[in-house]
Amino acid sequence: MSLDVLISEVRALPADARRKLMAFLVSLQDEGREGCASKLTQKIDDHSPDRWLTAEECERRLGLTDESK
């Protein structure tokens, strides 16, 4: 199957199926990253408020505000 055909098939999927596919692809990509799971676990388990971001800071870092441009 060519990439173009695959893209067309994915585009035709319902939103729920696309979300499941995206989750699968992300997990597949992370399998190849050494230490990714343990690093993520450490970040999730870290409850230090000094490392927290405000919602505004998250938006800025993700490029969702005019300030980030």
N, C-alpha and C positions, 0 to 999 in steps of 0.2 A: 504494500500500500504506500502510495506516495505521500509526502508531507502535505501537499495541496488537498488531497482527498481526505486525509486525516483532519485537517483544519476545517474543511467543509462539514465533515461528520460531527465534529465537536460543536461547531456553530449551531447545528440543528438540535443539539441536546437540550432538554429542559433545564432550567436554572439549577434545580436540585442536583441533577446528574453532573452538571458542569462544576458545581461546588465540590462534589465528591471527587471528581477527576483532578481538580486543582489541589485538593488536600493530598491525594495520592502522589501527584507529581512533586509536590514540595517534600513529602516524606521520602520519596525516592531520591531526590536531589540531596537531602540531608544524610542519607545513608553513606554517601561517599565522603562526607566531611568528618575527618577524625576529631573525636571529642565533642561533636556538635551537641549530642544529647546531654552529656554531663555539664557542658557549659550553660545550656538552656536551663537545666535543672537548678544549677547554682543561682542563676538570675531569678528564677521563679521563687526559690526559697529565700532569697535576700529580702528581708523586711526592713532594711535601713532607710528611714525617711530622707536621709541626705542624698540618696540616689534617685528619688522619685522625681518625675517630671509633672508639671502642670499640664492640663489639657491644651492650653495655648502653646506651650513649648513643644508638645508632641506635634501639633498642627504645623508649627513653624518648621520643625525638623523634617516633617513629611512633605513639605512644600505645599501645604494646603491654605496658606495665607498669602496675602499680597506682600507682606514683609520679607518672605523667603525668596522673592524674585529679585 
